[in-house]
């Protein structure tokens, strides 16, 4: 439990107050200043945090996100709040409404996607609804009935449109789709992106996080925005993106999350008498992508790798992504034990200089480690939550409890930061981050 700062009761109250403050009515901003809109995987984690407070409000969060689903099944990574400025690139820069035939009517979105963690949120909503009366349970079940086809359609799009090599791994066409924007995982693939003339732009993030060392560089941003221009040229069509994008990487972490999400959704479908054909497909995808993840791993260490489709090379890094098989399962016992030893050992959670025994985004012993810079070293509470939840699901109760306890100690300062410096524990990036508060609420719920 927290060893400084706010007590658990105080911390839960502050987290709930934060989510109320970031509530825009039918969506929750990811953070009030830096991220004033709805992000896809943020929204799923926010729903997880809202569920113990109000199942009804958690349902509204996912309903809003799914209302912005594209006609091809994609859930976009940003849903823009009407009348809210202060974020770049905004809807005009994406141009989805004018260019993309599959973009939704009536809502402005980005043209890429994010990790498919939403099935976890659906499960948490159903879990919490059972602790309440008949009316709350009915709301959760009505939501599931109404949105089941959309959730399956989302998974089907990922399984078909984004498994371009049909080998059980999700292909990304932008590092932003991983959620780990500037991770060392993408250095090689980005180095091969030759940016053309990028239309002029002003970065909004540096107006809110004034220490530029915490954020991606301007050169990196040029590449990010060039990829966006390539997508616009392809009019966001799946087949065109696959054929023409300069950046195309099979993401082992997203693939592992997808495998797990398919399994969770299949179990929900079995419990709630959904169509057998849907449940069969979901189980099939879960197994196919589990095998896809395992096929990337080192036989002895169990560490997973991404694959650069354009360069035709494996990407081996000392980042949190090597633990993808712990999420999907499927490793043999010895390799899994070896991977857990790495997770808990001095390269990650057991590094002697860490303030808290939780996983840094990049290993402190890696040449790519930078303790202040976004996904190149800092600790992200939402990743601590994800691994603690996965470990509990897999029956590793002691490991799950340790991550929860250490995660709460880190969060007890009450800043609810986007990420934290690994050695000092100082908050970094955006403060008052919704998904950090949501993780705390679920831990304390």
Buried (B, 14 or more C-beta within 10 A) or exposed (E): EBEEBBEBEEBBBBBBEBBEEBBBEBBBBBBBBBBBBBBBBBBBBBBBBBBBBBBBBBBBBBBBBBBBBBEBBBBBBBBBBEEEEBBBBBBEBBBBBEBBEBBBEEBBBBBBBBBBBBBBBBBBBBEBBEEBEEEBBEBBBEBBEEBBEBBBBBBBBBBBBBBBEEBBBBBBBBBBBBBBBBBBBBBBBBEEBEBEEBEEEEBBBBEBBEEEEBBBEEEBBBBBBBBBBBBBEBBBBBEBBBEBBBBBBBBBBBBBBBBBBBBBBBBBBEEEEBEEEBBEBBBEBBBBBBBBBBBBBBEEEBBBBBBBBBBEEEBBBBBBBBBBBBBBBBBEEEBBEBBBBBBBEBBBBEBEEBBBBBBBBBBBEBEBBBBBBBBBBBBBBBBBBBBBBBBBBBEBEEBBEBBBBBBBBBBBBBBBBBBBBBBEBBBBBBBBBBBBBBBBBBBBB
